[in-house]
Amino acid sequence: MHYFLVVNGRKLKNFTTIVLTAIVTAWFVYIQNVSLTTFSTDDGPRAFFKGKEGIALTFNISWGDEIAEKIIDILKKNEIQNATFFLSGSWAENHPHIVEKISNANFEIGLLGYNYLDYEEVKDEEIRRDLLKAEEIFQKLGVSYKKIVRAPNGHYDERFLKIADQLNLTVVHWSINTNDWKNPGVEAIMETVQSAKNGDIILMHASDSGMQTAVALPKMIESFQSKGITFVTVSDMVAEGKVTTEEVH
């Protein structure tokens, strides 16, 4: 009897693994084929992560000053006018000359909070203070910014969505994460975007941690342009219209 239970337990485990794999695969196919997609609470605010037309190049910046300027120069050299930078308020406060350079190049600027917090791990009021502090810094710097925000480390829940909505901020996630901050190699970074298509929002970093991003970016731009893909800002995507939603817990 003991042997019989062990064998069937293994069969059950294998069957469960197959079923879960099928579900995950189906979900992945689904999110790659929707035209405009968001995460949301039930009938509530949402986090936008996929659009319809064009590709959005987005860059998070939270520390350092070398890579950011290189990224800006590469975009300008390649005549890319539509790109979105999410800046932490504390970084912007300490690097106003780079913020000005981003603004003068007419690139879009969004919020990355102020102190690079994990919004899932802090209280509601701390989230609110962090977002308001970031806006305060941009206003003091006289920087034109969009009312879009990204959770600093990508972690968020419905509390963050609701607080951002109360502050008239649109939460923006991404559909493709290059993991460039891990410096996996230029080819590995390029591999993550090979399947990119219209509607994708690509996450990159212009902090000094992403030392390979400036090397990969020109290749990435060339690859997309050869496919006839245009570049758009996140705000362009958000303005497109209809959305579908998935619940966030």
N, C-alpha and C positions, 0 to 999 in steps of 0.2 A: 504493500500500500504506500509506503514512503517513497519508493522508486517511482510509482505511478504519479504521485503529486509533483515530484521534481520535474519530470518530463513535461507534464502539462503546464507547469509554471513557466518553463522556458518557452513553450509554444505561445503561451499567453503574452509573455514579454515581447517576443518577436512580432506577434500580431499587432500589439499596441504600438510598437515602434514603426511598423509599416503604416498604420492608420495615421499616426501623428505626422509622419513624414509627408504623407499625401495631403493632409490638411495644410501644413506649412507651405508646401509647394503650390497648392491651389491659391492660398492667400498671396503668395509672392507674385504669381501670375496676375492675380486680380489687381493688385496695387500698381503693377507696371502698365496696366492697360486702361485705367480710368483716366479721363481727360483732365479733371481738376479735382484734387483730393485734399481733404483736411481731416484732422482729428478734432473731435468735439465732445463736450458733455451733452447729455440729453437735452435737445432743444436749447442749447446754450452756446457760449463762445467757443471758438474753434482755433486750432493750430494748423496753419497752412503749410503743406509740404510738397505739393505738386501742382503744376499748371497745365496749360494747353499748348501754347505756341512758344517757340524759342527755348533757349537754355539760359538759366540764371547762374552766373558765376558769383558766388558769395564768399567773403573772406572775414573770418573772425580775427580781431586783434585785441589782445589783453596785456601783452608785455613786449619790450624790446623796440628797437628803432631801425635796425638794419634791413630786415626782410621787407618791412612795410614799404619803404621807399623804393626798393627794387621792384616789388609787385606793381606799384603805381606807374613806374617808368615803363615796365613791360607792356602794361595795358595801353598806355599812351602811344608807345612805339608801334604797337599793332593796331592802332586806331580803334580800340575797343572803347566805346563811349558809355556802354551800359554794363555796369557792374555794381554790386552792392557790398558795402563794408559794414559789418556790425562791430561797433567799438565799445569797449568797457569804459565807463565814465572816468574811472581812476586813471586809466591809461591816457585817455584824451586830455585829462587835466594836466598830465605831466609831459605830453607831447603835442602841444597846440600847433606847432609848426607843421607837423605831419598831417594833423587833422585839416589844417588850412590847405595843404597840398591836395588832399583827397577832395575837399570841397571845391577848390579852384579848378580841378579837372572835371568837375560836374558829375562825379560818381555819387551814387546814392549812399546815404548814411543812415544806419539803423542802430538801435540800442542793444547792448550786451550786458545790461545791468550796470552797476557801479563797481561792486567788490568781487565779482566773479564768484557768486554764491551758488550752492547747490539748492535750488528752490524747493526740492522735495524734502530737504532736511531742516528748513527754517520755518518760523512761524509766519502767519499771514502778514502781520504788521511789518516784519523785517523785509519781506518781499516788496511790499508797497514802498517802504522807505528807500530801498535799494533802487527801484525803478525811478522814483521821484528825484532822487539824488543824481542819477544819470542824466535825466532831462534837465535838471538845474545846471549841470556843468555845461551841457551843449548850449543852453540859453546864455550862460555867462560868456562862453566863447564866441557867441554870435554866429554859431554854425547852423546852417539849414539842414534839418534832418527830417526823416519820415517817421510817422508814428507806427513803426514796426519794431518788434523786439524778438530776440532769440534767447532762450534759456542758455546761460553761459556754458554749461557742460552738456547740454542737450537733455537733461533730466527735468521733467515737469509733470505736474498732475492737474486735476481740474481746479484746484485752488489758484494756481498760477494763471490759468486761462481766465478765470473769473475776475481776478484782480487786474490783470492786463486789460480786460474788456472794460472794467470800471474806469480805467485811466485812458480809455479810447486808443489802446495799443493793439495792433494785430500781431499775434504770435506766429513766427515763421520758423519752420523746422527745415528739413532737407530730405531729398529722395536718394541722393548719392553722397556717401561719406568717403572722401579720398584717404582719410587717416594719414594725411601728409605730415601731421605733427609728430608721428612716430618715426619719420624718416625711413620708410621701408625700401627706398630706392625709387629712382625716377620711373623705371619700367613698371614697378608695382603700382605706383600712383596712376600711371597711364592706363593700366589694366582695369582699374576701378571705373574708368569713364568710357571704356570701349563700347558699352551697351547703352550709353546715354542717348536720349532722343528728346524730341520736342516735349516740353513740359517739365523736364527735370531741373531741380535746384541742387547745385553742386556745392558741397561744403569744403572749403579750403581754409588755411590759416595764413595770415600775414604777420603773425607773431614770430619772434626769433627762433621759436622751437621748430618751425617748418623750414628747415634749411634747404630742402630739395624742391620746394614748391616753385621757386623762381626759375628753376631749370626745367621743370615739367610744364609750367604754364604756357610757354610759347609753342611747345609741341601739341598741347591740348587745343590751343586756339587754332592752330593750323589744321588739326584733324577735324574739328567741328566745321571750320569754314570749307574744307574740301567736300563735306557732306551737304553743304548748302544750309547749314543750321545758323540761325541768327541769334544774337545775344540780346537778352532783355533784362530789365531790372525786376526785382521782386515785386515792387509796386505795380509794374505793368501786369504781372501775372495775377496779383490779387484783384486787380480791377477788371479781370476778364469776365466775371459773372458767376454762373451757377457753380455750386460745389456739392460734393457728396461728403458724408461724414462717417466717422467711426467713433465709438464711445471711448473716452479716456477715464480710467479709474484712479 
